[in-house]
Amino acid sequence: MDEWNMDLYHCLARERLERIRAEAERAALLRDIRPPRRPLRVTLGTALLAIGRWVMGPVPDWTDEVTRSAPAASGGTPTSR
């Protein structure tokens, strides 16, 4: 009788191990299929830029005229022609 119990334990252990291996193989396939994640620094940088734009608010229409008539930083001449 004791030998039958050992055989039963071996059979149950083998089935469980097969199930675990199949699940690990499926998880590996899903991991390979999934597109790569964006790095945390990229996500954080994008969020900081969006927050900055939100804090600054909309750009007024008159800023376009000011930037065209202002002297360029490098040459000191107006950018409008």
C-alpha positions as protocol buffer text, in pm:
chain_id: "A"
residue {
  index: 1
  type: MET
  ca { x: 0 y: 0 z: 0 }
}
residue {
  index: 2
  type: ASP
  ca { x: 284 y: 237 z: 83 }
}
residue {
  index: 3
  type: GLU
  ca { x: 433 y: 185 z: -262 }
}
residue {
  index: 4
  type: TRP
  ca { x: 106 y: 293 z: -423 }
}
residue {
  index: 5
  type: ASN
  ca { x: 109 y: 618 z: -227 }
}
residue {
  index: 6
  type: MET
  ca { x: 460 y: 694 z: -349 }
}
residue {
  index: 7
  type: ASP
  ca { x: 356 y: 624 z: -708 }
}
residue {
  index: 8
  type: LEU
  ca { x: 57 y: 853 z: -664 }
}
residue {
  index: 9
  type: TYR
  ca { x: 278 y: 1132 z: -523 }
}
residue {
  index: 10
  type: HIS
  ca { x: 520 y: 1092 z: -814 }
}
residue {
  index: 11
  type: CYS
  ca { x: 234 y: 1107 z: -1064 }
}
residue {
  index: 12
  type: LEU
  ca { x: 84 y: 1419 z: -899 }
}
residue {
  index: 13
  type: ALA
  ca { x: 424 y: 1589 z: -881 }
}
residue {
  index: 14
  type: ARG
  ca { x: 490 y: 1512 z: -1249 }
}
residue {
  index: 15
  type: GLU
  ca { x: 152 y: 1656 z: -1353 }
}
residue {
  index: 16
  type: ARG
  ca { x: 205 y: 1967 z: -1144 }
}
residue {
  index: 17
  type: LEU
  ca { x: 553 y: 2018 z: -1288 }
}
residue {
  index: 18
  type: GLU
  ca { x: 417 y: 1982 z: -1642 }
}
residue {
  index: 19
  type: ARG
  ca { x: 148 y: 2242 z: -1566 }
}
residue {
  index: 20
  type: ILE
  ca { x: 403 y: 2485 z: -1422 }
}
residue {
  index: 21
  type: ARG
  ca { x: 634 y: 2440 z: -1722 }
}
residue {
  index: 22
  type: ALA
  ca { x: 349 y: 2497 z: -1968 }
}
residue {
  index: 23
  type: GLU
  ca { x: 245 y: 2812 z: -1783 }
}
residue {
  index: 24
  type: ALA
  ca { x: 604 y: 2942 z: -1781 }
}
residue {
  index: 25
  type: GLU
  ca { x: 635 y: 2876 z: -2155 }
}
residue {
  index: 26
  type: ARG
  ca { x: 309 y: 3062 z: -2223 }
}
residue {
  index: 27
  type: ALA
  ca { x: 423 y: 3356 z: -2010 }
}
residue {
  index: 28
  type: ALA
  ca { x: 752 y: 3371 z: -2201 }
}
residue {
  index: 29
  type: LEU
  ca { x: 568 y: 3376 z: -2534 }
}
residue {
  index: 30
  type: LEU
  ca { x: 341 y: 3657 z: -2416 }
}
residue {
  index: 31
  type: ARG
  ca { x: 642 y: 3852 z: -2290 }
}
residue {
  index: 32
  type: ASP
  ca { x: 810 y: 3820 z: -2631 }
}
residue {
  index: 33
  type: ILE
  ca { x: 497 y: 3934 z: -2816 }
}
residue {
  index: 34
  type: ARG
  ca { x: 433 y: 4244 z: -2602 }
}
residue {
  index: 35
  type: PRO
  ca { x: 587 y: 4565 z: -2739 }
}
residue {
  index: 36
  type: PRO
  ca { x: 878 y: 4702 z: -2536 }
}
residue {
  index: 37
  type: ARG
  ca { x: 796 y: 4951 z: -2263 }
}
residue {
  index: 38
  type: ARG
  ca { x: 907 y: 5310 z: -2278 }
}
residue {
  index: 39
  type: PRO
  ca { x: 1175 y: 5385 z: -2019 }
}
residue {
  index: 40
  type: LEU
  ca { x: 1058 y: 5557 z: -1701 }
}
residue {
  index: 41
  type: ARG
  ca { x: 1270 y: 5865 z: -1775 }
}
residue {
  index: 42
  type: VAL
  ca { x: 1090 y: 5914 z: -2108 }
}
residue {
  index: 43
  type: THR
  ca { x: 749 y: 5882 z: -1945 }
}
residue {
  index: 44
  type: LEU
  ca { x: 848 y: 6118 z: -1666 }
}
residue {
  index: 45
  type: GLY
  ca { x: 995 y: 6372 z: -1909 }
}
residue {
  index: 46
  type: THR
  ca { x: 683 y: 6368 z: -2124 }
}
residue {
  index: 47
  type: ALA
  ca { x: 467 y: 6420 z: -1816 }
}
residue {
  index: 48
  type: LEU
  ca { x: 684 y: 6712 z: -1698 }
}
residue {
  index: 49
  type: LEU
  ca { x: 660 y: 6878 z: -2040 }
}
residue {
  index: 50
  type: ALA
  ca { x: 280 y: 6840 z: -2040 }
}
residue {
  index: 51
  type: ILE
  ca { x: 258 y: 6987 z: -1690 }
}
residue {
  index: 52
  type: GLY
  ca { x: 481 y: 7277 z: -1796 }
}
residue {
  index: 53
  type: ARG
  ca { x: 260 y: 7353 z: -2095 }
}
residue {
  index: 54
  type: TRP
  ca { x: -49 y: 7335 z: -1873 }
}
residue {
  index: 55
  type: VAL
  ca { x: 106 y: 7574 z: -1617 }
}
residue {
  index: 56
  type: MET
  ca { x: 210 y: 7822 z: -1886 }
}
residue {
  index: 57
  type: GLY
  ca { x: -136 y: 7822 z: -2040 }
}
residue {
  index: 58
  type: PRO
  ca { x: -222 y: 7911 z: -2398 }
}
residue {
  index: 59
  type: VAL
  ca { x: 19 y: 8124 z: -2600 }
}
residue {
  index: 60
  type: PRO
  ca { x: -127 y: 8470 z: -2679 }
}
residue {
  index: 61
  type: ASP
  ca { x: -164 y: 8566 z: -3046 }
}
residue {
  index: 62
  type: TRP
  ca { x: 54 y: 8877 z: -3012 }
}
residue {
  index: 63
  type: THR
  ca { x: 367 y: 8668 z: -2929 }
}
residue {
  index: 64
  type: ASP
  ca { x: 409 y: 8577 z: -3295 }
}
residue {
  index: 65
  type: GLU
  ca { x: 454 y: 8943 z: -3387 }
}
residue {
  index: 66
  type: VAL
  ca { x: 701 y: 8999 z: -3105 }
}
residue {
  index: 67
  type: THR
  ca { x: 918 y: 8705 z: -3202 }
}
residue {
  index: 68
  type: ARG
  ca { x: 928 y: 8814 z: -3567 }
}
residue {
  index: 69
  type: SER
  ca { x: 1030 y: 9171 z: -3485 }
}
residue {
  index: 70
  type: ALA
  ca { x: 1277 y: 9086 z: -3206 }
}
residue {
  index: 71
  type: PRO
  ca { x: 1649 y: 9071 z: -3288 }
}
residue {
  index: 72
  type: ALA
  ca { x: 1786 y: 8723 z: -3333 }
}
residue {
  index: 73
  type: ALA
  ca { x: 2003 y: 8597 z: -3049 }
}
residue {
  index: 74
  type: SER
  ca { x: 2300 y: 8517 z: -3269 }
}
residue {
  index: 75
  type: GLY
  ca { x: 2319 y: 8799 z: -3523 }
}
residue {
  index: 76
  type: GLY
  ca { x: 2133 y: 9088 z: -3363 }
}
residue {
  index: 77
  type: THR
  ca { x: 1923 y: 9147 z: -3674 }
}
residue {
  index: 78
  type: PRO
  ca { x: 1543 y: 9113 z: -3695 }
}
residue {
  index: 79
  type: THR
  ca { x: 1423 y: 8781 z: -3832 }
}
residue {
  index: 80
  type: SER
  ca { x: 1142 y: 8935 z: -4041 }
}
residue {
  index: 81
  type: ARG
  ca { x: 1229 y: 9035 z: -4395 }
}
